Amino acid sequence: MNGKKILLIVGGGIAAYKACELVRLIRKAGGSVRCVLTVGGAHFVTPMTLAALSESQVFTNLFDLKDEAEMGHIQLSREADLVVVAPATADLMAKMAAGMADDLATTLLLATDKKVLAAPAMNVRMWLHEATQRNVARLRDDGVTVMTPDEGEMACGEYGPGRLPEPEAILDAIERMLGAPDPLADQPDFAPDAPLAGRHILVTAGPTHEPIDPVRVLANRSSGKQGFAIAAALGALGARVTLVAGPVSLPTPGGVTRIDVETAREMAEAVDRALPADAAVMVAAVADWRVEPAASKIKKGPEGPPRLSLVENPDILAELAVSSRRPRLLIGFAAETDNVVGNAQAKRERKGADWIVANDVSGDVMGGTNNRVHLITAQGIENWDPAPKADIARKLAERIAAALEG
């Protein structure tokens, strides 16, 4: 990290203990850390622990006159190369989104002129709540990089997305942000003649999760890796990319605007809000059906398994094909387990897409790093050689640029 300075704000939550390991990793990578400990965070980790690990004073109180004389909050907010909030609780992110400044942490965040990285951690229902998702979207619109939390068992006993990303993943995000150009700085990052300069391209990626009850979902195995790679490749060619992502734990590609959703209906709404676009690449594995979720956890009983009444979800690709705001180039994906090319050809006709990218997912393609695809167009079929998903993404991005140019 070449001596880069990190201002670490530790929010209040059980995951605050992982901030200690993050401090250690940052220093091991060559960076320095100043810590700001919130009142809530101090319930889980002490100032002395963070001071010992960072070898620097820990700041807690906005109205400490001694600190204001020696290190004013304005200076503290601006001397760092990057501000990191970990854990970023639901309360802290709500205050950030609202522009509140009622303690040292929120005052620093409002006063800083540096990039901000937030690593969320909270209960699964809090993370999935509409208010939290609205706040996350607002923060991302404001230029804050908000990581997607990990999925797993919570300290409260529930399971789902909301776990703090591991310190190694946060460090990786820090290093990428320190090495990447500031997306808010005066640009363009790309020459006016970049292949996709001036184009807006919409990408969907990952699965959707359809709730059955507060702890169970209908889902699929999509990792989101191919869609995220395509968003990154399009951005690298100069496009303005909007990425609508289902529940996956992947870092946002640099310069890409990300919108997180959970269900198929939420994805359909996000796609509609993102229009108009010059092209749309619908990579997401959208659930075909949903159920009316139960208000509480469904229990096993003598009556046997519950009956789930399935309702068809909106067909985002087909609806986009007939929309008055249809992108000039509409591309769908077909994940198939048999008759891959034949099913993809039928899907292109049925959905009204310009292209269909078909791939065989009978193996581990959905979670792996490699892929083999077939590009189905009105002109015929192209069988691409197996390759890493990043290479597939670059090749497809180049084809999109050529099509839009033509």
N, C-alpha and C positions, 0 to 999 in steps of 0.2 A: 504493500500500500504506500510505500515510499514516503512515510512521514505524514500521511494525510490525517487530518483532525476530525474526529467524530464526536458529535454531541449526542449522547444517548439518554433519552427520556424513558424512564422505567415506570410504566403504569401499574395500577393496582389489580393484581390477580395472582392466582397460584402459580401461573407460568412465569412470574417475575424472577423466580430462582434461576431460570435459564439465561437471564441477562448477565449473570455472573460468568457463565461459560462464554457468552458472546464477547464480553470485555476481554477475556483471556485470548480468544481467537483473533480479535482485532489487533491486539498488541503483538501476538505471535506473528501476524502477517505484516507487521511493520508500521501499524497505525498507532495513534494516540487517542485516548478517550477521556472526555469529561462527562460525568454522570449527573443527571437531574432526577431526583427521586421524589415521586408524588407522595402525598399523604397515604393513599391506598397502597402504593408500592412498598412503603416502609413497614407495612404489616407483614410482608412476606420476605423482605431482605433488608438488611441494616445498612445505614450509610457507611459504617466501618468496613463491612465486607467489600462494598464497591470501591471505597477509597483504597483499600489494601490491594485490590486487583488492578485498579487503574493507575495507582500511584499518583493520584490527583484528588483534590478536594471534591467532595460531593455537595451539590447545591440542592436545597430543599425549600427555602422560604423566600418568597418575593420581597418581603418587607424586612429582610435582614440588612440593616443600614451598613454594617461593616462590609458585607459583600457588595452592596451597591457602591460603596466608595472605592473598593478595589477592583471589582469586576461587575459592572452594571449589566442589567439583563439585556440591554440592547447589544452591548459588546459581546456578551456570552452567546447571544443568538446568531451573531454574524461572523465570529472568528472561526467557526468550524467550516470544514469543506462539505459536510453532509450532516443533516439532522436525522436521527433514527429514533422511532418510537417503538419500543418493544418491552413488554407487550402493549399493544394498542387496544385498550378495552373499548367496549361499546360506548361507554360514557365519554371517554376521552375523544373518540372519533366523532361523536355527536357534537361535542364542544368545538372541535376543530372545524367541522363542516359549518357550524353556526357562526364561527369567528369570535367565539367567546375568549375572554382573557381574565379569568378570575383566580388564577394561581400562577406560580412560576412557570410550570410546564406550558400551559396554554398561552401565557404572555409571550414566552420565547417563540412558540410556534407561529403566533400572529406577527411577531416582529422580525422573524428571520427573512433574509433575502436569498437563502440557500435552498437547494433541493431537499425534499423530505421523503423519507421512506417509512412506511408504517407496516408493522407486522402484527396483524390482529390475533387476539386470543380471547375467547368467550364461550359460553354455553351454546350448543348447537342451535337452540331455538332463538337465542338472541342474535346469532349470526344470520340466520335465515329470515329474521323479522323484516318486514317491509321497510321499517324506519332505518334499520342498520344498512340495508342494501341501498336505500336512497342516499344515506350519508356517504357510503363508499363511492357511489356514482358521483356525488357532488365533489368529494375530495379528488377523485381522479380527473374530473373536469377542471379542477383548480390546479392540476399539475402535480398532486401528491401521488407517489407510487405506493399503492396499497397491495401488499402481497395477498395471495389466496391462502387462507389457513389450511393446515393439514387436517385430514380426516382420521378419526380414531376414537378410542374410549376417553371420556372426559373424567376429570377428578370428581365430578358430581355423579358419575355412574352412567350417564347417557353416552350415546355413540353417534358420531357424525362429524361434519366439518365444523371447525372452531378451535382446534388445537393450534398453539403457537408453532409456526414453522421451526424446524430444528435450527440451532445456532449456525450450523455449517451452511444451511440454505440462506439464512439471513446474511451471513458474511459474503456468500456468492453474489447476492443481490447488491450489497454495498459495493463490492469491487466492480460490478458491471456499471453501476451508476456513477462511480467515480471515474470510470474510463470512458463513459459515453458522453456525447455532446448534450448540453442542456436543451430539452425540447422547447423550453419557453424563451430561449435566447433568440435574438434577431438572427434569422437565417435567410435564405434557404440553406438547408444542409446539402441540397442537391443542385446541380447545375440546371438551368432552365430547360436544357435539352435532355435531361435524364429520361429514360424510357417511359416512366409513368408519372413524371412531374405534372402536377395539376389535376391528376385523376383521383377520384374518391372510390375506394373499393371496400366492399363489405364482406367480411368473412365470419362464418359461424364455426364453432369448434367444440369438441367434447360431447359428453352425453347430456341427456336431461334426466332428472330424477322426479318421479311422480309419486307424491306421498300416499301411503296406504293408511298410516296412522302417525303419531308424532315421532316414532323411532324407525319405521320401515318405509322403504320406497321401492317402486318398480324402476329398474335401471338397466344399463348395459355396460359393456366392458370398454367402451371408448376411452382412450387416455387423453385425447386432445392434442397429442404430439404432432400429428400431420397438419391439423388446422393451424396450430401455433407456428409451425415451420413455414406454412404458406403465408401467413400474415407477416412474418419477419422477412421473407423473400420479397414480397410485394413492397414493403416499406423500404427495403434496400434499393429498389429500383425507382424510388422517389414518390411512390403513391402515398396519399393520405389514407390510412387504413383504420377502419372501425372493426374491432374484433368482439363479437358477441359470444361469450364463453359460458358453457355449462359448468357444473361443479367439478373442477379439476385443480390440482395443486401444481401449477406451472407458472414460472415467472413471465411477466408481460414483456413481449419483445420491445426493444427500444423504439420510441417514437410512435408506438401504436396506441390508439385509444381503445381501452377495454371496457366492456360492459358485462358484468357478471349476472347470470340468471340461474334459476334452478329448474323450472318446469318448461314444457313445450309451449304453453301459452305465454309465459314470460318471455321466451325467446322470440315468439312471433311478434309480440308487442315491441320488443327492443329492435327487431329487424325493421319494422314499420317506421319507428321513430328515427332510425339511422338513414332512411332514404331522403333524398335521391342519391344514387350511386352510379358510377359508370359501369361497374361490374359487381357481381355478387358471386362468391364462392362458398357454397353451402356444404361445408365439410361435416357439420355436426351430425351425430347419430341421434336423431330426435325420436323419442318414444312414440310409437304409433297410437298407444292407448293410455288412458289414465283411469283412476277410480275416484269415487267420492270419498275422501279420507275420513277416517273415524276421528272423533275429537280426543279420544284417549287410547292408550295402547290396547290392542286387541289381545285378549287372553285365551289360552287354550282351555277348552272345556269339554264336557261330555257330549256336546252336540257335534263335535268334530271340527274339521277345518272350516274357516269362514268362507262364505261365498263372495267373490269379488265381481262386481258388475262393471265390465269394461266399457268406457266411452271413447270414441275416436278423437284423437287430438287434431288440432289444425294441421293441414298439410302446407307447411311454410313454403316449400319450393313451388308447388303447384299454384298456390295463391299468388306468389310473387310473379309467376309467369304470365298471369292475366291481369296484373295490377296496372293501373294507369301510370304508375311510376316505375314500371318494369325497367331494370337496368339494361343497358344496351347488350351486355354479355352476361348470360345467366348460366352458371355452372353448378351442377349437382354432383354428389358423390353416391355411389352404390356399393355398400359393403355386402358382399354375397358369400355364401358358403358352397354353392354349386351353380353350374350353368352361368358362370360369372358374366361373360360377355353377352350372352343371350338375354339374361335378365336386365342387364344394364341398357341394352338397346331398347327393350320394351319400356323401361323406366323413362328414358329420354323422350320417347313419343308420348307416353302417358302424362308426364309432368309438364311438357312444353319447354324443357330446358334446351339451351343451345348445345352444351356439352355435358356429358356425364363421365366422371372419372370412376372407373370400376376397380375394385380390388377384392381379392380372395381373403376373407377373414376366418377361414376355417382353422388356421393355425394360431400363432401368437402375435399376429400383425397389429392388433389393436393396442397391445402394450409394449410392443417391441420398437426397435429403432430403424428397422428396414421395412420396405414395402415394395410390392410389384403392382403396377396399375396398367389399365388399358384406357386410352382416351377415346371416347365414342363421340363422334361429331356427325353432322349431316354428310360429310364427305367420306366417312368410313371409320375404320378402327385402326388405332395405333397401339401396338403392343410394346410397352416400355420395359427395358431390362430391369431386373431387381436392383434396388439401390437404397442407400440411406434416405430416410424421410426428408432430410434437409436438401438432398440432391433432387429428389422428386419435386419438392417445393420450388426450387430455383428454376427447374425446367418448365414447370407449369406457369410460373410468374413470367418467364420470358415469352411463352406462347400467348399469355394474356396481353402482354405489352404489344406484341406483334399484331394481334387481332384488333385491339383498340386503335392502333395506328392505321391499320388497313381500313 
